[in-house]
Amino acid sequence: MKNYLIILFLIVLIILTSLVKTSTRDLEAKIFTNQEEIKLLSDKKELILLEHNFLSSPKKLIEYQKRYF
């Protein structure tokens, strides 16, 4: 009877370990995806800020107007 309890206990531990590993793997994948999205959005933000700062200066706008129009 004691051997059956030990075997059952080991099987339960193996199952719990695999469940924890699977959930951890899924969480790591979600974290990686979110980090990549944050990087892309950060790059877009930097480009938009650069464009805004570059085009919002009145001197630059007047200079562009004279140059191109």
TIKENU-482101 format. One record per residue (C-alpha): z, y, x. Coordinates in nm, 2 decimals. Each point is the difference from the previous one (the first is absolute). Layout:
BEGIN
      z      y      x
      Z      Y      X
...
This chain:
BEGIN
      z      y      x
   0.00   0.00   0.00
   0.08   0.23   0.28
  -0.34  -0.05   0.16
  -0.17   0.10  -0.32
   0.19   0.32  -0.02
  -0.10   0.08   0.36
  -0.36  -0.07  -0.07
   0.00   0.20  -0.32
   0.17   0.29   0.18
  -0.26  -0.01   0.28
  -0.29   0.00  -0.25
   0.15   0.29  -0.18
   0.03   0.19   0.32
  -0.36  -0.07   0.10
  -0.12   0.12  -0.34
   0.21   0.32   0.02
  -0.12   0.07   0.35
  -0.37  -0.04  -0.10
   0.06   0.23  -0.30
   0.16   0.27   0.21
  -0.28  -0.03   0.26
  -0.26   0.04  -0.27
   0.16   0.30  -0.15
   0.05   0.16   0.34
  -0.37  -0.06   0.09
  -0.10   0.17  -0.33
   0.23   0.30   0.07
  -0.14   0.04   0.35
  -0.36   0.00  -0.14
   0.09   0.27  -0.25
   0.17   0.21   0.27
  -0.30  -0.03   0.22
  -0.23   0.10  -0.28
   0.21   0.30  -0.09
   0.02   0.11   0.37
  -0.38  -0.01   0.02
  -0.03   0.20  -0.32
   0.25   0.26   0.14
  -0.20   0.03   0.32
  -0.33   0.06  -0.19
   0.16   0.26  -0.23
   0.16   0.17   0.30
  -0.33   0.03   0.17
  -0.16   0.14  -0.32
   0.28   0.25  -0.02
  -0.05   0.11   0.35
  -0.37   0.05  -0.05
   0.06   0.19  -0.33
   0.26   0.23   0.17
  -0.24   0.06   0.29
  -0.28   0.09  -0.24
   0.23   0.22  -0.21
   0.13   0.19   0.31
  -0.34   0.03   0.14
  -0.17   0.14  -0.31
   0.29   0.20  -0.15
   0.01   0.25   0.28
  -0.16   0.33  -0.12
  -0.14   0.08   0.34
  -0.17  -0.34   0.01
  -0.15   0.03  -0.34
  -0.14   0.35   0.08
  -0.14  -0.14   0.32
  -0.16  -0.29  -0.18
  -0.14   0.23  -0.26
  -0.16   0.22   0.27
  -0.13  -0.30   0.19
  -0.15  -0.20  -0.28
  -0.08   0.24  -0.28
